[in-house]
């Protein structure tokens, strides 16, 4: 077993880690069993249209997390499964095209109100993120990585239609040939009118 880099660990701590990694609780305790009653007690149930925040542990993004046996799960998935048994798996699907991702209608990560949760695909979830302003769309001039303005894109298309070479446009705008091709052939900056 490797010690954590830069930290001195006691023999007791090393023994507890070894036991946890083997799937056994260390002597003198361990994680209590999460029954449906205990899980529901960690939800702040409010009115039927209000958010029901998770009162237990939350990750850095604000999503509730809980353990069942030796596995960690998102709290909203567990609570949804308790309210609607068998409709979803406790783990999100591995394939992005599969249905079974839970989306928050309320856009509130700790919310566990089953009425606020929708089943959809990964694409549905990502679209929600972009539409609600929780993720930057990296597809056009609004991207923090964009090297061209809308005016640049229009001029590149204008000049290409009049016979200016890709190499000349690449040098003029100081971008890669792939970027120029993407602009000219419509793979990039699709929302910029010609």
Secondary structure, 3 states (H helix, E strand, C coil): CCCCCCCCCCHHHHHHHHHHHCCCCCCCCCCCCCCHHHHHHCECCCCCCCCCEECCCECCCCCEEEEECCEEEEHHHHHHHHHCCCCCCCCCCCCCCCCCEEEECCCCCCECCHHHEEEECHHHHHHHHHHCCCCCCCCCCCCCCCCCCHHHHHHHHHHHHCCCCHHHHHHHHCCCHHHHHHHHCCCCCCCCCC
